[in-house]
């Protein structure tokens, strides 16, 4: 694999990772708790 292909592959991996982090940052947070009366914060 030559240097040009390695550079493109590294940039693709970094771009995918940044995209995943960005999506996870802006997704609404899920509330924890089961709703079974165990006093875990969800009724």
C-alpha positions, 0 to 999 in steps of 0.5 A: 500500500503506497503512502497516498492510499494510507493517507486516504484510509486514515482520513476516512477512519478519522472522518467516520469516528468524528461523525459517530461522535457528532451523532452521539453528541446530538442524540437525545439522552435516554432516561435510565430506570426500569419503572418497576417500583425499585426507586431507580428514578423512573415512575 
